[in-house]
Amino acid sequence: MIQLQVSGRIRRVGNGLAVLIPVREARSARLGAGDLVDVVIQSAVPDAFGLLSDLPYRPFERGNRGPWRERI
């Protein structure tokens, strides 16, 4: 079993999607057109819920610092 790790962008090919394997990596892994492979896909897109959870949090404080009056 040959392990190959490739990072890349997903491209549209016809009615499907594809991730291209560079020729150098394909040759080193002895892969060719028509070979059967098993693929594990890990998305690098972070989950939007909790995306800002590691930032420090401070409650908002409103102050009257200025010559203007607050309007509601």
Secondary structure by P-SEA (a helix, b strand, c coil): cbbbbbbbbbbbcccbbbbbbcaaaaaaacccccbbbbbbbbbccccccccccccccccccccccccccccc
